[in-house]
Amino acid sequence: MNRALAEVSLFGLVLVGCLLTVALARRWRAEPSTDGGYARERRRRLSLADAKAAAVRWTTTTNHREIGLLYIAFGTVAAIWGGIDGMMIRTHLLTPEATLWTEGTYNELFTMHGLTMLIFFVTPVFFGIGNYFLPLLIGADDMAFPRLNAVGFWLLPPSLLLARFGIIAEVTGAILAVVVPADRLSVLLAFKEPAIGWTVYPPLSLAPNPQTNFLLLGLHLSGIATTIGALNFITTVVYERDESIGWANLDIFSWNILVTSAIIIFAFPLLGTALLMLLFDRNLGTTFFAVEGGGPILWQHLFWFWGHPEVYIIFLPATGLMSLILPKFVGRKLFGFKFIVYSTIAIGVLSFGVWAHHMFVTGVDPRVRASFMATSIAIAVPSAIKVFNWITTMWNGDVRLAAPTILCVGSIGLFIVGGVTGIFLAVIPIDVVYHGTYYVVGHFHLILMGIIPLMMFAASYYWYPLLTGRMYDRRLAIFQSSLLVVGSAVTFMTLMALGFLELPRRYATYPPSYSGLQVVATVGAFIIGISVLMWLYNMLWSYFQGTPVETADPWELKATEQFTPEWQWFEDRLERERGIPPSEPEEVRPSYVPAQGERPPSLYGRIVPVAKRVASDAGTGAAGGFVGTIALTVVLLVAVALGAFDLEAFATLATFVGLPANLALGYGLFLAGGMTVWPLLFLSLGEYLPGELTLVTGLWYATVIASGFALAFYTGQSGLELVTYVLFVIVAHWIYGLGLAGTIAVLGGRQRRPSTGDDG
């Protein structure tokens, strides 16, 4: 099958579907009528003059909101293109052999998938969101340099076309070959999509292929565009914000865009320099990265000095959106605002000191590796600060079921898994074993897909009424968001499992024994693809057919005193254009109201109740854990008798903490964990699990932790034996959960906090 024709056909199919959706939605749309209602009337057809006027307007605009929409539209197109690459990769991996496409085609796909998504999707979309909303949030009239802002965007389309000219040339050549002799198309057909990996490592990137030169020029041009945008953001935040907004009350999203832009200023010029050096090696005979010159390792140092800060360039805006949107849907203001700002700045600084952890297997001096291991572990601390503050923001909040809520909570869960697995990769011995496996792919995508696109979707739902004046289909949005979170978890956690089994990455073929998990990962990837198409449909259809908003406060933000400046701007616009007066909530319930007339307790007075509560929880938890673990052990002994479980797995457990492989030691560790870690975690999370904090909650909790046990103690069972093993693990953990929760209830342990009227 011709990969280029297949990819262009799929891209065209999505584009045609979008156009049909728009055409059908435009036929009948709700328009304001004189009596204040909304009559459905046919719209006039667009004339050539209308199309010309629109083209001139959108190609010459310097309005920050319109340029923001252009950025978002461009990033969405790039995401669809790169996403099709990803779907084709996963389709190829359905079979162990390279039956669908060749190994070379597979290499082309994952090369361009990575570069398209990282360079042309994520950063432009976040720049678009920043362009539209940052001036509104800080009270600025526009970006500091409106014309430069337009230049920064219009450098991106040609850079994408340069980077992907190989597939354009290939498809054009295949079409023209029908009527034009092949010898006249030799120049066009010489361009092939690079198959060198998205990291563009020499000596592969020094191989003769004219398209590689175009790719490097496209990346360099995109770097210039990104740097221009970053300079504009910094200048806007520093000099254009309203007099009432200082550094202390600058919103959290603007803080994240500011730090992101600062990272770009230091990182992207280095990438541009390295790309030019590589171009000189390819075309002028220099030896910067040739074996006889500076060597390929020099490219790795330069690339990753940009590459790891680039991870935070695309990560920090997502955390800014999380910190901005999450509080709105849990009815509480962001907890620990200052610490989240400090953690953002810390990430920005530390991001330049961790690049060599990508190179632990290249023979770097052990002393250098140790220093980078320390900084790679340290950078997890500010990220953890963000996570704990997000969780605390939700604590006892009035959590509402909405698409942004699902995406925010799902992002936190996926990011925790992705972040913790990254800490393991920062440890040199573990990285040496897993660096070349799917473990890295799973970890990387749990971060990239787990929080970054999810927060883009959350932002699109949150600000959709402001952007369009209409409301999207909320039920479809909730279903789409849930599907996206599930698909992401299934896909990339399965890749983590393949990594644990040490399946090498970057290969187009693999042993048949891994085919089952590869199929599961591909199913998850297609779930992601379906959910993205649902989002696209919802956005386009609702733009014409969505219910017009009748208030500037569709999320009831005034009720919790979180009506931020961009919504105030929207309120003024609705009143000016549609005559809709500002609305006021029936009741205002501020998040933090200090008790009046009461003296705050001393530090000692605060610590003592907490210490007593912790001691009480630890005691009852240990008792419940002991009962549950003993009951679980009885079930496992039955499984041993039936041949579905191997007791030697406990012996292996002892080796994880440096002890010799011993059954008694391993079981002792297992019993200790069952009495400490899992009971305390149950008591911490039990309030958020379904049911009362007794037997029902225990069953839910045990079901969740059973998956970890099943993976940790798996010893190669297959077929009916594997099914029996899984069933016994689930039943054993249900017994554990009943024993744990039942004992805690009998001993009078923590109960669920009774709901009040204020909780909603």
N, C-alpha and C positions, 0 to 999 in steps of 0.2 A: 504494500500500500504506500502511495506517495504521501509522505508526512506533510509536506508543504501544502499540497492541495487539501488534505484532510483538515489541517489546522485553519486554513483560510476559509474553508467551507463552514466549519463550526463557528468561527468568528462571525462570518456573514449571516449564519442562521440566527445567532443571538441578536445581531444588529437588526435583522428583518423582524424578529419577534418584538423588539423594542419599538420599531416604527409602526408595526401593526397595532400594538397596544396604544400608542399615542394617537394613531389615526382613529381607532374605535372610540377612545375616550373623548376625543375632540368633537366627535359627531354630535354628542349631546352632553352638555355640561351645565352645572348649576350656575345661574347668573342672578345677581340681585334684581328684584322686581320693585316696583314703586310702592307696594304695600308693606315692604320690609321683609317679604318672604324670598323664596328662591325659585324662580320659574325656569323650566328647561327649554331652551330655545336653540335653534340651529345657528352655528357660527358661520360667518361668511368665509369663503375660500381665500387662502393667501395668494396674493398676486405676485408677479415677478418683482414689482417695485417694492412690495413689502419685504420679500426675501433679500433684495439688495440692501434696503435700509437696515434690516436686522444684521446682515453680514458686516456692513460698514460700522454699525454701532458696536458689535461685539469684538471686532478686530482693532478698533481704535480707542476703546474705553480705557479710562484710568481710574474709574470708580472702584474702590477697594472691595465692595460687595460683589460687583460683577466679575472682577478678576478672581475673587475667591471662588465663585461658581465655576469659572473656566478651569481653575486648578482642580477642583473636585471632579468636573466632567472628564478632564484629561486623565486624572488618576484612576477614575472608574474604568475608562477604556483600556488603560494599561493593565489594570487588575484583571479584566476579562481576558485579555490577550495572554498574560502570564498565567492566569488560572487555567486556561485551556491547555497550556503547556503542562501544567501540573496534572490535569485530568488524563492527558495522554501518557504521561509517565506512569501513573497508577494503573491505567488500562494495560500498558505494556507489561507491567509486573504481575498481571493476573496469572501468567504462565511462567514456569521456571526458565523455559527456553525463549530466545529472541524470535518469537514466531510472528509478532505483529509488525515490528520495525527492527532494523538492524542495530547492532551495538553502537555504530557511529551516529545513527539517528537519535538513539537514546541519549548519547552524550550531548548532542545538539540541544535536545529538549531541556535537560536539567541545567545546561549552561545558561540558556536564555530565560528559563523560568526564574532562576535565582536573580539574575541581573534586572529583569523586567520588574519583578515584584519589589525588590529592595530599592532600586534607583528611581523607577518611573511610576510606581504606584504609591508607596507609603508616604514618602516625603512630600510629593505634590498634594496629596489629599490633606495632610496636616497643614501644609502651607495654605491651602485653600480655606480650611476652617479658621486658621489664624488670620488670614486676610479679611475674611468676612466679619469675624466676631471680636478680634482683639481691639480694633479701634472703638467698637461699641462698648466693650467692657471697661476701657480706660477713659472714655469720654473724649476721644479724639475725633476730628472731622474726617480724617482719611489717614492713610499711611504717610510717613514722613516724605517719601519720594514717590509720588504716584506714577510718573512716567517710567522711572526706573523699575517700579513694581511691574508695570506692563512688559517692559523689556525682559525682566526675569522670567515671566511666564512664557513669552513667545519664543524664548530660546529652547524650551522643552520639546515642543512638537518636532522640530527638525532633529534634535538630538535623539529622540526615540526612533525616527525614521532612519537615521544613520545607523543606530545600533542594530536595528532589525531589517536593514536593507537586504540582507542575505535571503530571507524568505520572500521578500517582495520581488527581488530579482529572479528567484527560482520560479515563482508562480508566473510572473510575467513572461519569462522565457518559455515555460511549458505551454502557455497559451499561444504565444507568437510562433512557436515551433510548428503549429498546425498549418500556418500559411507562409512562414519565412524559412528559408534554408538554414540548417543548423550552423553552418560555418559563419553566417552573418550574425549569429547570436553568441559567438564564442566569448566575447567580453562579458556579456550579461550572465551567461551560464557559469562563468568562472567564480562568481560570488556564491559561497556556501555558508550556511549558518555555522559559526565557530563551534567546535566540539572540544573545547579546552577547559571546561569547568568554569563556574561563575567567579572563582578566585583568580582566574587569568594567570595561573602560575607559568613562568618559563620553566623548561624550554618548550612546553607545548604551545605557548602563546607566541613563540618565535617561528613556528612552522609556517610555510608559505600558504597564505590564504588572503586575498585582497580584502575580504569582508572583515577580517580581524582589525585592519587599519581603520575601517569605517566604524567598527565597534568602539575602538579606543577613542576616536574623535568624538563619537556620540557621548561617551561617558565623560570626556573632558568638558564638552559643551554643557552637559547637565550639571557638572560640578560648578561651572561659572554661574549658571542660573541659580543654583542653590545658594552660593555664596552671596550673590546680589540680594536674594530674598532675606538671608540672615542679617545682612547689614541693615536692611530696611526695617526689620523687626526690632533690632536693638535700638536704632535711632528713634523709632516710633515710641517704644516703651519709655526710653530715657527722657525724651524731649517733648513728646506730643500729648502725654497724658494730662488729664484735667487737674487743675490746681488742688482740688479736694482729694486727689488720690496720691498718696505717698507710698514709700516702700513698705510701710507697715500694713497698709490696707489694699495693696495691689492684689488683684484676684489670683488664685492659684494657677489657673490656666495660663495667664500672662507670664507668671513666674517661670513656668515650665517652658514656654516658647522662648523666653529670654535666655535661659540656660542652654536650651537646645541650640539657639542661634550662636551663642558663644562657642559651643563645641564645634559647630560647623566652621566658624572663622579659623579655628586652629587646625581642623582635620582636613577639610576639602582642598586647600591649597597644596598640601602634601600629596594627596591623591593625584591632583592635576600634574604636579611635577613628575611623579612616578610614571604616569601614563605617557607623558612626553618623552621621558627617558626610554620607555619601552618602544615607542614609535621610532625613536632614533636608532635603537638596536635593530629594529625590523627593516628600516629603510635607508639609513645612513652609515651602517657598518660599525656603529659604536658597540661597546661590550659592557654596558652597565650591568646587565643581568646574564650575560653569556658565561659559560663555564670558565672560559679562559680570561674573563674579566672580573667584574664584581661578584658574579655568581648568582644562581637562582635564589639563594637564601636571602640576599639583599632585598629582592622583590617582596619576599614574605614579610620581612621586617617593615618595609614601607607600606605594604598593603594593609597589614593588620594594625599598624599604628593609626591608619584611617579606619580600618574595618571594625575594630571593637568600639571606638567612639561612635561609629555609624549605628551600631546596635542601640546605643542610648539616644542617638539623634532621632530614631524612630520609636523608641520606647518612652521617652520622657513626655512627649505630647499626649500619649495614650494615658499615662498616669495623671497628667493634668486634667484630662477629660473625666477620668474616674473620680478624682477629687472634687471636681466641679459638679458632676451629674449625680453621683451616688447620694449625697446628702439631700438632694431635692426629692428623692423617692423613698427616703426613710424618715423624713420629718425631723431631721436633726442637723445642726450645723456641723461642718467638718471638724472632727476631733484633732487636736494637736496641729493646728495650722502652721505655726512657726516651725515645728519639728519636721513637717513635711517639706517646707521650703528649704530648711537646712539640709535635709536628706537629698533634695534635688541638686543643690549646689555641690554637696559631697560627691554625688554620682558623677557630676560633670567634671570635677577635678580628678577623681580616681579613675575615670574611664580611660585616661591617657597612660595609666600605669599598669595595664593588665594585658597588653596585646600579645606578649610572648607566650601566654598559656595556650595559644593556638599552635605553638611550635615546640611543645614539650618533646615530641618524637623526632626532632630534627638534629639532635646532638648538641643542643645548647649547653653551655657550662652549667654543671649542677648547682653552683652557687647562685647563678643568675636565675635558674629555674625556681629555686627555693624562694627567692625574693618575689618573683611573679606569682608563685603559688600563694604567698601571704597576702599580696594586694588583691588577688582574685577572690580570696575568701573574704577579705575585709569589705569589698564592694557590695557583698550581700547584705551587710548590716543596714545601710540606708534604704535598700529595697525592702528589707524586713520591717523597718520603721513605717514605711508607707502601708504595708499590708496590715500591720497591727492597728494603725490608726484608722484604716478603712473598716476593719472589723469592729473596732470600738465605736465608730460612727454609727454602725448598724445596731449596736447593742441597745436593747430596750426601745428601739425606734418604732415608728409607725410605718412598717414596711408595706408598700402597696404593690399589688401584682400588676406589672406593666413590662413592656418589652425592654426598656432601658434597665429596669431592675434585674431582670433575668440575665441580661448581658453583663451587667456589672458584677453580680454575684458569681456567674459562671467564669468571668475573667479572673476574679480573685482566686477561685479554686484551681483553674488551669495554670495560672501564674505561680501559685505556690508549688505545684508539682514541677513545673518547668524550672523554677528557681532553685529548688532543693536539688534536683538532678544536676544543675549547673555547679553547685557547690562541690558535689562529688567529682565532677570533671576538673575542678580546680586543683584537686589532689593529684600529684604527679604519678604515683603508681597506678591509680585508677584510670587516669587519662591515657597512660601508655597502653593499657589493655583495651580500652573502649574507644579510643580516638578514631579508629578507622571503621567503626561499626555503626549500625543504625541507631545506637544509643544517642549519638551526637545529633542525628537527624531529628529524632523524637524530641530531645531537649530543646533544640533550636526552634523547632516549629511550635512547641508548646508555649514558648515565649512570643514568637512572631505572630502565630495564628491565635494563641490563647488569649492575648489581651489587646493587641494592636488593632486588627480588623474589627474585633468585637466592640471596642470602644468607638470605632468609626461608625458602626451600625447604631450604637447607643446614641451617639451625637446626632445622627441623621433623624432618629425618632424623636429625640428630645427637642431639637430645634425645627422640626418639620413644620409645625404651625407657624413659626416665625418666618421661615423661608418662603412658604407658599400661601399662607393665609387659610390653609385647609388642614383637616385632620386625616391621617392615614387610617387604614383598616386595622383597628387595634387587635382584634382576634387573630387575624392573619399574622400580625407582627409578633404576638406572643408565641404562636406556633412556630413561626420562622426562627425566632430567637432561640427557643428551646431546641429546635432541630439543629441549629448551628452549633450550639454548645455541645450537644450530644455527638454530632459528627466530628467535631474537633477532638473531643476526648477519645472517641473510638479510634480515629485514625492515628493520632500521634502517640497515644499510650500503647497502641499495638506496635508502633515502630520502636518504642522503648523496650517492649518485650522482645522484639527481634534483636535489639541491641544487646539485651541481657544474654541472649542465645548466641551472641558474637557473630551475627551475620554481617559480612563486610558491606559497607555502603559504596556508592558510585559504580556498582556493577549492573550491567543490563541483564545478566543471568544469575541464577542462584540455585542451590541444591533443592530438589523436589520436597525435601522434608520441611522446608519453610513455607511452602505454598499456602497452607491453611491460614497462617497469620497474614500473609501478603493479601489474600483475598479479603480478609476482615478489614485491613487497612484501606483497600481500594473501595470497599462498600462504604466505609466512613467518609472517604474523600468524595464519593458521589453524593452522599447525604449533604456534605458541605456545599457542593455545587448546586444541588436542588434548592437549598435554603437561600443561596445567593440569588438565584433566579427569582425566588419568591419575593425577596427584598426588592429587587429591581422592578418587578411587576407592581408591587405595592407603591413604590415611590412614583412611578410613571402614571399609573391609573389614578391614584389619589390626587395627583396634581390637577387633574381635570374633574374627577368625579368625587373627590373627598368632600366631606361635610365642611362648609365654611365655618371658621371659628367665629364665635360671638363674643369672645373675651380675650384680652391679652394675657390672661392668667389661666391657661388651660390646665396647668399642673397644680393649681392652688398654692402657689409659692408665697403669696402674701400671708397666708394663714400661718406659715412658719417663719415669716420675716426673711425669706430668701428670694425676694423679687429683685433679681440682679439687673444691672443697667441695660443689658441688651433687650430684656423684656420691657423695661421702661420705654426704651426707644420704640419698640413694637406697639406699645400702648398709645404713645403719642401719634404714631403713624395711623393706627386704626381710627383714632378719634378724628384725625385730620382728613383722612381719605374716605372713611365710611360712616363717620358720625357715631361710632360706638363709644359711649362714655366709659371712663375708668370704672372698674368694679372693685368692690371692697368685700373682704371675707366676713362671714357672720361672726367668726371667732378667731382671735389671734392667739396662737399657742407657741410662744417663743421656746427655743430649745433649752436654754440655760437661764433659769430664774433663781437667783440666790435666795435662801430663806431670809425673810425679813425679821429683824428683831432677835435673831439667834446668833450667838457668838460661835464662829467656826471652831471645831475641835482642834486641839493641839496635834502636833505630829504624832506624839505617843498615843493620843486618843484615837487617831486614825489607824495606826498600825495594829494596836491590840485586837480590835474586832476582826480585822483581816487575818491576823495570825491564828486567832481562835477558830475562825471559819476554815482556814486551810488545814489546821490540825484535825478538826472534826471530819472534813472531807477525806483527808488522807487515811484516817483510821477506818471510817466506814467503807471507803473505796477499797482499801487493802483487804478487809474482811470479805466484801462482795467479790473482789477479784480472786481471792483464794477459793471460795466456794465455786465460782464459775469455772476456774481453771481446772480444778479437780474433776468437775462434772464433764468438762470438755475432754479431759484425758481419758475418762472412761469410754467415751464415744470413739476416740481415736484408737484405743486398744481393740475395740470391736473391728475397726477398719483394718488394723494390723492382722487380726486373725483371718480376715477375708482377703488379705493380700492387696488391699487398696492403699495402704500407707506404710512407709518404711521408717522405722524408729531411728535409723541412722541419720535421718535428716536433723534430729536434735543434736547429734554429735557434731555435725557440720556447723550448727549454730554457734558452738563455742569458739570456733576458729575466727568468727567475725570480730571478736574482741581480743584476739591474740592468745587465747587459751588453746591447749591441745584438744584435738578431736576426741571428745569423751562424752558418752551418752548422759552420764549423771550431771556433768557440768553444764551441758547444753540444756537439759531439762530444768536445771536450777535457774538458769538465765531466763528460760521461757516462763517459769513460775513467777520469777521476780517481775518480769514485764507485765504479766497478767495481773499482778497485785499492785502495781504502781502506775506505769505509763497509761495503760488502757483505761483503768478506772478513773484516773484524774481527767483524762481527755473526755471520757463519758460525762463526768460531772460538769465539765466546762461547756460541752456542746449539747448536753441533753435538753436544755431549754428550747433549742431550735429544732429538735427532732419531733416528728409526729407523735401524738399520744401524750399521756401523762408521763411524768418522770418515774415510771415503774416498768411493768412488763412490756408494754407496747413499744416504749422508747428503747428498751434494751434489745428487743428484736430488730428494730431498725438499725441501731448502732452496730450490732453484731453482724448484720448483713453487709454493712459497709466495710468493716475491717476484715471480713472473711476473704475478700479478694486479695488483700496483702498476704495473708497466710497461705492462700493457694499458690501464689507465685513464689513465695519464699521457700516453701517446703516441697515444691514440685520436684520429683526425682525421675522424670522421663516416662511416666505412664502414658499409655495411648489406648485408643479404642474404648471398649467397654470398661476397661480398668480405669481410664481417665474419667469417664462419666461417674463411676462409683466413687472415685477420689473426690471429685467436686461435690457430689451429693453429701458425702460424709463430712467434708469441710464445712459446708453450709449448716448441716444439722448440728455439728459439734459447736459451731459458733452461736447458733440459736440457743443451745443449752447454756453456753457461757453467758450470753446476754440475759437469759432468764435468771440464772443464778446471781449474776452481778446486780441487776436491777432489783430483783426480789430481796436479796440480802440488805441492800441499801435502804429499801422501803421498810423492812422489818426493824432495822436499827435506827430508823428515824432520820435518815440522811436528807440531803437537799431535795426540796420539792420545787415544782415549777412555780415561778412567780405569778400570783393571781393577777388576772387582767383587770384593768380599770377602765373607766370611761374614757380617760385621756389616751389610752393606748390605741383606740380605734378598733 
